[in-house]
Amino acid sequence: MKKIAFYTLGCKLNFSETSFISNDFIKGGYEIVGFNEIADYYVINSCSVTAKAEKKCKTLIKQISKRVPEAYIVVVGCFSQINPDEISELQGVKMILGNDDKFDLYKHINSIANNKTKKIVIKPYNEAFQSFEPSYSIEGRTRSFFKVQDGCDYNCAYCTVPLARGSSRSNTIKETIKTAEEIVENNIKEIVLSGINLGDFGKNHGESFYELLKEMVKIEEIERIRISSIEPDLLSDEIIKLVADERKLMPHFHIPLQSGSNAVLQSMKRRYSRELFSSRVEKIKSLMPKACIAVDLIVGYPIETRQMFNESVSFINDTDISYLHVFTYSERKNTKAINLSSTVPLKERKERSEILHELSEKKKKTFYLNNVNNTLNVLWEKENVNGFMYGFTENYIRVKTKFSLELTNEVTTVRLNTIIGNNVFSVDVLQ
């Protein structure tokens, strides 16, 4: 039996795609092994959002080549799509597939004559991204990341995603619901709706993300639905109200802000102001006071002066959010931002990042303390970790209790007791 190992870099969308692709190999009789084990094939689903992600991909390739010199290394995804030439020069890489062709990975691997065959398949941009490929993860988990949208039409000044993923596209609501029904046949209790620009769902079919949510909650077998990430300008009042009204929709929002300075937002070509962002947070909290709101921020954007950064910090400090995902600005070829004359020194970017990480911890601690003694519902995961099991509340607080087989993949009511290490709550299971 041939063995194949997968490694995913980047976003939850990549995770769902890797899981979906790996199922072809399971059905084909391959054994899926860990990335640190000996395998016949090693597949890296790559990311190109930052230089750090690309560097991680190259490091993995070098490590495999050194550890298993005869290995057949495959790189797929965004880094492959944007810069296949750079990858092809790395020792050990035998196959490179772009984002369109990675879903045919099983066919491509089975088509090679031997492990010396090298294959590069990258469609030109004007030929790629003509269709939408849904994907979802199962892999014995209690929840599934479900890709319902791909691509982006926003063309933000710092971002290569449109080059790597193409224009915004999705299936119809009818087809999306069919796929969701496939997912729950695997005894999945929670679906996490994912996309590159999720709020843009349905635009190519004259439909909307709001309409999708209204149909998703009608699927009886789904107990929980989360929205992975949605742009503030696409997070409408009707979506927020629907989340507040529908028990199946979790009070958990992930909203990209990128900067708390309007000048920086304008330079980034973002489609909102900080005032609009603030209004979205206020609307959420007015209807769901205990909702979790995670926020993306980019630090060190070329025009970001110290004053603009301080303005951003002050804005975040005064806004009722739960925690931050902080990204250090990374120069990307073929973006508008690369041509800006100003720049923030790397040392300064690092210092600003540290400040925001500290602010994030402060925000998260406040959010957690505000939930002490609250009664919430938890979906318990299946893994037994040193005699304990973990799960997430509806507002995405991680909790733990002693492992019980009866609790696995079940939703139970708990009372949050004490915050223990790594931002985890101990709980009393009430039912």
Secondary structure, 3 states (H helix, E strand, C coil): CCEEEEEECCCHHHHHHHHHHHHHHHHCCCEEECCCCCCCEEEEEECCCCHHHHHHHHHHHHHHHHHCCCCEEEEEEHHHHHCHHHHHCCCCEEEEECCCCHHHHHHHHHHCCCCCCCEEECCCCCCCCCCCCCEECCCCCCEEEEECEECCCCCCCCCCHHHHHCCCEECCHHHHHHHHHHHHCCCCCEEEEECCCHHHCCHHHCCCHHHHHHHHCCCCCCCEEEECCCCCCCCCHHHHHHHHHCCCECCEEEEEEECCCHHHHHHHCCCCCHHHHHHHHHHHHHHCCCCEEEEEEEECCCCCCHHHHHHHHHHHHHCCCCEEEEEECCCCCCCHHHHCCCCCCHHHHHHHHHHHHHHHHHHHHHHHHCCCCCEEEEEECCCCECCEEEEEECCCCEEEEECCHHHCCCEEEEEEEEEECCCEEEEEECC
